[in-house]
Amino acid sequence: IGISALHLPATNLNWDVAYNGQPASLAKYSVDRTYFLTGGYYYDIPSNPDLQLQPSFLIKQDAAVTSFGVSCLLMWKQLLWGGLGYRTERVSALDIMGGINLTPNLKIGASYDLATSNPTAFGGTYEFFFNYRFKVHIPTEEPVWDKSPRFL
């Protein structure tokens, strides 16, 4: 489970200039705070140890709209996966997705979004992705404690 936020200061931009001696407003722009709540779980299916369910959710709220998305993936032997998702934002859509984990750090996949809201803004869109996880090694050192009573 995680929570995050964007644009905490909620900035306002008012760009006013003078044009031929008259004040003119070129830009008025405000950035509202946006909050995210996300979560997911890996569930091993007891009757079949090769299968794993991975449900997840995302809730997004800004000043005007609250939207959400839910999805569930079924993974086979940590190799092949497929699933369904549903999201609401500007357009509600049903997602069908699948992919393969080529190595523990490399996976490829595809998804198809089908608009479900009325009127449908699009017939459907395809997405193809390539995901690589870089291993970052950060060396750690044991803390050195002074043994002098002067620094206690």
Accessible surface in RSA format (square Angstrom, percent):
REM  Atomic radii and reference values for relative SASA: ProtOr
REM  Chains: A
REM  Algorithm: Lee & Richards
REM  Probe-radius: 1.40
REM  Slices: 20
REM RES _ NUM      All-atoms   Total-Side   Main-Chain    Non-polar    All polar
REM                ABS   REL    ABS   REL    ABS   REL    ABS   REL    ABS   REL
RES ILE A   1   175.81 100.0 108.29  80.7  67.53 162.8 110.22  79.4  65.59 178.0
RES GLY A   2    26.57  32.8   0.00   N/A  26.57  32.8  26.06  71.5   0.51   1.1
RES ILE A   3   140.66  80.0 113.56  84.6  27.10  65.3 114.69  82.6  25.96  70.5
RES SER A   4    64.02  54.1  53.16  70.9  10.86  25.0  48.72 103.8  15.30  21.4
RES ALA A   5    37.63  34.6  12.24  18.9  25.38  57.7  12.24  17.2  25.38  67.2
RES LEU A   6    91.62  51.0  89.44  64.0   2.17   5.5  91.62  64.3   0.00   0.0
RES HIS A   7    92.18  50.4  76.12  52.9  16.06  41.1  48.72  50.2  43.46  50.6
RES LEU A   8   103.48  57.6  96.57  69.1   6.91  17.4  96.78  68.0   6.70  18.0
RES PRO A   9   110.30  80.4  80.81  73.7  29.49 107.2  92.14  76.1  18.16 112.9
RES ALA A  10    30.32  27.9  19.79  30.5  10.54  24.0  19.79  27.9  10.54  27.9
RES THR A  11    78.47  55.8  72.13  73.1   6.34  15.1  57.07  76.7  21.40  32.3
RES ASN A  12   106.92  73.7  79.78  77.1  27.14  65.4  19.34  46.5  87.58  84.7
RES LEU A  13    90.70  50.5  89.06  63.7   1.64   4.1  90.27  63.4   0.43   1.2
RES ASN A  14    95.65  66.0  68.43  66.1  27.22  65.6  14.12  34.0  81.53  78.8
RES TRP A  15   140.03  56.2 138.47  67.0   1.56   3.7 122.26  65.2  17.76  28.8
RES ASP A  16    88.56  62.0  64.19  63.9  24.37  57.6  28.61  67.3  59.95  59.8
RES VAL A  17    53.51  35.2  43.12  39.0  10.38  25.0  53.29  46.3   0.22   0.6
RES ALA A  18    82.78  76.1  50.68  78.2  32.10  73.0  51.12  72.0  31.65  83.9
RES TYR A  19   152.81  71.3 150.36  85.5   2.46   6.4 107.60  80.9  45.21  55.7
RES ASN A  20   128.78  88.8  89.81  86.8  38.97  93.8  36.00  86.6  92.78  89.7
RES GLY A  21    70.05  86.4   0.00   N/A  70.05  86.4  36.81 101.0  33.24  74.5
RES GLN A  22   122.31  68.4 122.31  89.4   0.00   0.0  42.39  90.2  79.93  60.6
RES PRO A  23   115.44  84.1  94.50  86.1  20.94  76.1  94.93  78.4  20.51 127.5
RES ALA A  24    34.80  32.0  26.76  41.3   8.04  18.3  34.40  48.4   0.40   1.1
RES SER A  25    62.57  52.9  29.23  39.0  33.35  76.8  26.93  57.4  35.64  49.9
RES LEU A  26   107.96  60.1  74.97  53.6  33.00  82.9  76.90  54.0  31.07  83.6
RES ALA A  27    32.52  29.9  25.59  39.5   6.92  15.7  32.45  45.7   0.07   0.2
RES LYS A  28   148.40  72.4 114.37  70.2  34.03  81.0  65.81  59.2  82.59  88.0
RES TYR A  29   137.75  64.3 130.13  74.0   7.62  19.8  91.38  68.7  46.37  57.2
RES SER A  30    64.86  54.8  45.58  60.8  19.29  44.4  18.48  39.3  46.39  65.0
RES VAL A  31    33.75  22.2  29.71  26.9   4.05   9.7  32.79  28.5   0.96   2.6
RES ASP A  32    68.56  48.0  60.77  60.5   7.79  18.4   8.29  19.5  60.27  60.1
RES ARG A  33   105.39  44.2  99.75  50.8   5.64  13.4  11.15  15.2  94.24  57.1
RES THR A  34    13.97   9.9  13.97  14.2   0.00   0.0   2.07   2.8  11.90  18.0
RES TYR A  35    96.05  44.8  94.81  53.9   1.24   3.2  71.61  53.8  24.44  30.1
RES PHE A  36    41.77  20.9  40.24  24.9   1.52   4.0  41.61  25.2   0.16   0.4
RES LEU A  37    67.91  37.8  67.29  48.1   0.62   1.6  67.29  47.3   0.62   1.7
RES THR A  38    60.48  43.0  60.48  61.3   0.00   0.0  40.98  55.0  19.50  29.5
RES GLY A  39     6.67   8.2   0.00   N/A   6.67   8.2   5.82  16.0   0.85   1.9
RES GLY A  40    50.12  61.8   0.00   N/A  50.12  61.8  20.30  55.7  29.82  66.8
RES TYR A  41   143.28  66.9 136.02  77.4   7.26  18.9  94.01  70.6  49.27  60.7
RES TYR A  42   146.94  68.6 132.29  75.3  14.64  38.1  86.79  65.2  60.15  74.1
RES TYR A  43   100.32  46.8  99.35  56.5   0.96   2.5  70.53  53.0  29.78  36.7
RES ASP A  44    93.00  65.1  84.33  83.9   8.68  20.5  28.31  66.6  64.69  64.5
RES ILE A  45    36.27  20.6  35.19  26.2   1.07   2.6  35.19  25.3   1.07   2.9
RES PRO A  46   113.25  82.5  77.43  70.6  35.83 130.2  89.22  73.7  24.03 149.4
RES SER A  47   107.61  90.9  67.09  89.5  40.52  93.3  58.48 124.5  49.13  68.8
RES ASN A  48    56.65  39.1  55.58  53.7   1.07   2.6  12.61  30.4  44.04  42.6
RES PRO A  49   120.84  88.1  91.94  83.8  28.90 105.1  96.05  79.3  24.80 154.1
RES ASP A  50    57.27  40.1  51.42  51.2   5.85  13.8   3.46   8.1  53.81  53.7
RES LEU A  51    41.81  23.3  41.17  29.5   0.64   1.6  41.40  29.1   0.41   1.1
RES GLN A  52    22.15  12.4  22.15  16.2   0.00   0.0   5.21  11.1  16.94  12.9
RES LEU A  53    61.05  34.0  61.05  43.7   0.00   0.0  61.05  42.9   0.00   0.0
RES GLN A  54    23.23  13.0  20.55  15.0   2.69   6.4   8.21  17.5  15.02  11.4
RES PRO A  55    56.31  41.0  54.31  49.5   2.00   7.3  54.54  45.0   1.76  10.9
RES SER A  56    47.43  40.1  40.08  53.5   7.35  16.9  27.98  59.6  19.46  27.3
RES PHE A  57    69.06  34.6  63.95  39.6   5.12  13.3  67.50  40.9   1.56   4.5
RES LEU A  58    79.46  44.3  79.05  56.6   0.40   1.0  79.05  55.5   0.40   1.1
RES ILE A  59    67.80  38.6  66.80  49.8   1.00   2.4  66.80  48.1   1.00   2.7
RES LYS A  60    57.38  28.0  57.08  35.0   0.30   0.7  21.38  19.2  36.00  38.3
RES GLN A  61    87.70  49.0  87.47  63.9   0.23   0.5  12.05  25.6  75.65  57.4
RES ASP A  62    46.58  32.6  38.38  38.2   8.20  19.4   6.90  16.2  39.68  39.6
RES ALA A  63    80.94  74.4  35.26  54.4  45.68 103.9  48.07  67.7  32.88  87.1
RES ALA A  64    92.15  84.7  52.11  80.4  40.04  91.1  60.98  85.9  31.17  82.6
RES VAL A  65    78.52  51.7  70.46  63.8   8.05  19.4  75.46  65.6   3.06   8.3
RES THR A  66    88.53  63.0  60.68  61.5  27.85  66.4  45.36  60.9  43.17  65.3
RES SER A  67     6.84   5.8   6.50   8.7   0.34   0.8   1.25   2.7   5.59   7.8
RES PHE A  68    89.60  44.8  84.48  52.3   5.12  13.3  88.80  53.8   0.81   2.3
RES GLY A  69    14.88  18.3   0.00   N/A  14.88  18.3  13.07  35.9   1.80   4.0
RES VAL A  70    72.33  47.6  67.92  61.5   4.41  10.6  69.41  60.3   2.92   7.9
RES SER A  71    32.28  27.3  24.66  32.9   7.62  17.5  15.65  33.3  16.63  23.3
RES CYS A  72    50.12  37.9  45.89  51.2   4.22   9.9  28.38  71.9  21.74  23.4
RES LEU A  73    35.88  20.0  35.58  25.5   0.30   0.7  35.88  25.2   0.00   0.0
RES LEU A  74    77.60  43.2  72.68  52.0   4.91  12.4  72.68  51.0   4.91  13.2
RES MET A  75    15.69   8.1  15.38  10.2   0.30   0.7  15.26  13.0   0.42   0.6
RES TRP A  76   102.04  40.9 101.94  49.3   0.10   0.2  86.39  46.1  15.64  25.4
RES LYS A  77   112.24  54.8  88.91  54.6  23.33  55.5  45.89  41.3  66.35  70.7
RES GLN A  78   110.64  61.9  98.36  71.9  12.28  29.2  54.37 115.7  56.27  42.7
RES LEU A  79    70.35  39.2  70.35  50.3   0.00   0.0  70.35  49.4   0.00   0.0
RES LEU A  80    78.29  43.6  77.52  55.5   0.78   2.0  77.59  54.5   0.71   1.9
RES TRP A  81    24.03   9.6  13.03   6.3  11.00  25.8  17.14   9.1   6.89  11.2
RES GLY A  82    26.54  32.7   0.00   N/A  26.54  32.7  22.31  61.2   4.23   9.5
RES GLY A  83    17.61  21.7   0.00   N/A  17.61  21.7  11.58  31.8   6.04  13.5
RES LEU A  84   103.34  57.6 100.14  71.6   3.20   8.1 100.29  70.4   3.05   8.2
RES GLY A  85     4.83   6.0   0.00   N/A   4.83   6.0   4.83  13.3   0.00   0.0
RES TYR A  86    77.15  36.0  75.61  43.0   1.54   4.0  51.72  38.9  25.43  31.3
RES ARG A  87    76.26  32.0  76.26  38.9   0.00   0.0  38.85  53.1  37.41  22.7
RES THR A  88    31.57  22.5  28.93  29.3   2.64   6.3  25.88  34.8   5.69   8.6
RES GLU A  89    76.63  44.0  53.94  40.8  22.68  54.0  14.82  28.7  61.81  50.5
RES ARG A  90   216.16  90.8 180.09  91.8  36.07  85.9  78.97 107.9 137.19  83.1
RES VAL A  91    27.00  17.8  25.05  22.7   1.95   4.7  25.50  22.2   1.50   4.1
RES SER A  92    20.36  17.2  19.20  25.6   1.17   2.7   2.20   4.7  18.17  25.4
RES ALA A  93     0.00   0.0   0.00   0.0   0.00   0.0   0.00   0.0   0.00   0.0
RES LEU A  94    63.92  35.6  63.59  45.5   0.33   0.8  63.59  44.7   0.33   0.9
RES ASP A  95    21.27  14.9  21.27  21.2   0.00   0.0   4.08   9.6  17.19  17.1
RES ILE A  96    89.44  50.9  87.39  65.1   2.06   5.0  87.39  62.9   2.06   5.6
RES MET A  97    41.47  21.5  33.18  22.0   8.29  19.7  12.36  10.5  29.11  38.6
RES GLY A  98    25.53  31.5   0.00   N/A  25.53  31.5  20.47  56.2   5.07  11.3
RES GLY A  99    17.93  22.1   0.00   N/A  17.93  22.1  10.90  29.9   7.03  15.7
RES ILE A 100    53.10  30.2  53.10  39.6   0.00   0.0  53.10  38.2   0.00   0.0
RES ASN A 101    26.15  18.0  23.32  22.5   2.84   6.8   7.44  17.9  18.71  18.1
RES LEU A 102    90.41  50.3  61.64  44.1  28.77  72.3  63.68  44.7  26.73  71.9
RES THR A 103    65.37  46.5  57.04  57.8   8.33  19.8  60.53  81.3   4.84   7.3
RES PRO A 104   117.67  85.8  99.39  90.6  18.28  66.4 111.53  92.1   6.14  38.2
RES ASN A 105    33.73  23.3  31.33  30.3   2.40   5.8   3.43   8.3  30.30  29.3
RES LEU A 106    38.10  21.2  36.64  26.2   1.45   3.7  37.02  26.0   1.08   2.9
RES LYS A 107    64.81  31.6  64.77  39.7   0.03   0.1  14.55  13.1  50.26  53.5
RES ILE A 108    68.35  38.9  68.33  50.9   0.02   0.0  68.33  49.2   0.02   0.1
RES GLY A 109    12.03  14.8   0.00   N/A  12.03  14.8   7.48  20.5   4.55  10.2
RES ALA A 110    36.85  33.9  34.42  53.1   2.43   5.5  34.58  48.7   2.27   6.0
RES SER A 111    21.55  18.2  16.60  22.2   4.95  11.4  14.82  31.6   6.73   9.4
RES TYR A 112    65.94  30.8  65.55  37.3   0.38   1.0  41.37  31.1  24.56  30.3
RES ASP A 113    24.32  17.0  24.16  24.0   0.16   0.4   2.17   5.1  22.15  22.1
RES LEU A 114    77.19  43.0  77.19  55.2   0.00   0.0  77.19  54.2   0.00   0.0
RES ALA A 115     7.85   7.2   0.21   0.3   7.64  17.4   0.21   0.3   7.64  20.2
RES THR A 116    68.72  48.9  35.69  36.2  33.03  78.7  40.58  54.5  28.14  42.5
RES SER A 117    34.35  29.0  25.82  34.5   8.53  19.6  30.54  65.0   3.81   5.3
RES ASN A 118   146.28 100.9 113.89 110.1  32.39  78.0  32.88  79.1 113.40 109.6
RES PRO A 119   114.75  83.6 107.10  97.6   7.66  27.8 108.25  89.4   6.50  40.4
RES THR A 120    83.81  59.6  61.21  62.1  22.59  53.8  31.92  42.9  51.89  78.4
RES ALA A 121    74.15  68.2  32.78  50.6  41.36  94.1  43.53  61.3  30.62  81.1
RES PHE A 122    56.33  28.2  45.19  28.0  11.14  29.0  55.58  33.7   0.75   2.1
RES GLY A 123    61.24  75.5   0.00   N/A  61.24  75.5  43.67 119.8  17.57  39.3
RES GLY A 124    26.72  32.9   0.00   N/A  26.72  32.9   0.89   2.4  25.83  57.9
RES THR A 125    65.74  46.8  60.75  61.6   4.98  11.9  53.67  72.1  12.06  18.2
RES TYR A 126   160.60  75.0 131.72  74.9  28.88  75.1  90.07  67.7  70.53  86.9
RES GLU A 127   101.52  58.3  96.78  73.2   4.74  11.3  34.99  67.7  66.53  54.3
RES PHE A 128   154.80  77.4 128.15  79.4  26.65  69.3 128.43  77.9  26.37  75.5
RES PHE A 129    64.66  32.3  52.83  32.7  11.83  30.8  60.57  36.7   4.08  11.7
RES PHE A 130   143.88  72.0 118.54  73.4  25.34  65.9 118.54  71.9  25.34  72.5
RES ASN A 131    55.08  38.0  50.65  48.9   4.43  10.7   8.04  19.3  47.04  45.5
RES TYR A 132   104.55  48.8  82.77  47.1  21.79  56.7  44.09  33.1  60.46  74.5
RES ARG A 133   146.96  61.7 142.76  72.8   4.20  10.0  55.60  76.0  91.36  55.4
RES PHE A 134   163.22  81.7 139.67  86.5  23.55  61.3 140.73  85.3  22.49  64.4
RES LYS A 135   176.44  86.1 141.27  86.7  35.17  83.7  90.80  81.7  85.63  91.2
RES VAL A 136   117.43  77.3  85.16  77.1  32.27  77.8  88.67  77.0  28.77  78.0
RES HIS A 137   159.88  87.4 133.33  92.7  26.56  67.9  97.86 100.9  62.03  72.2
RES ILE A 138   129.39  73.6 115.21  85.8  14.18  34.2 115.81  83.4  13.59  36.9
RES PRO A 139   103.92  75.7  85.48  77.9  18.44  67.0  88.42  73.0  15.50  96.3
RES THR A 140   124.67  88.7  93.57  94.9  31.09  74.1  65.38  87.8  59.28  89.6
RES GLU A 141   162.33  93.2 131.80  99.7  30.53  72.7  51.32  99.3 111.01  90.6
RES GLU A 142   152.98  87.8 138.09 104.5  14.90  35.5  62.61 121.1  90.38  73.8
RES PRO A 143    84.98  61.9  62.44  56.9  22.54  81.9  73.02  60.3  11.96  74.4
RES VAL A 144   140.97  92.8 109.73  99.3  31.24  75.3 113.09  98.3  27.88  75.6
RES TRP A 145   193.38  77.6 179.71  87.0  13.67  32.1 164.96  88.0  28.42  46.1
RES ASP A 146    98.12  68.7  75.71  75.4  22.41  53.0  12.29  28.9  85.83  85.6
RES LYS A 147   197.84  96.5 159.51  97.9  38.33  91.3 112.22 101.0  85.62  91.2
RES SER A 148    35.74  30.2  29.07  38.8   6.67  15.4  26.88  57.2   8.87  12.4
RES PRO A 149   109.39  79.7  93.69  85.4  15.70  57.1  94.80  78.3  14.59  90.7
RES ARG A 150   194.42  81.6 159.17  81.1  35.25  83.9  73.77 100.8 120.65  73.1
RES PHE A 151   131.26  65.7  98.89  61.3  32.37  84.2 104.94  63.6  26.32  75.3
RES LEU A 152   181.37 101.0 115.63  82.7  65.74 165.3 141.84  99.6  39.52 106.4
END  Absolute sums over single chains surface
CHAIN  1 A    12262.7      10023.0       2239.7       7886.1       4376.6
END  Absolute sums over all chains
TOTAL         12262.7      10023.0       2239.7       7886.1       4376.6
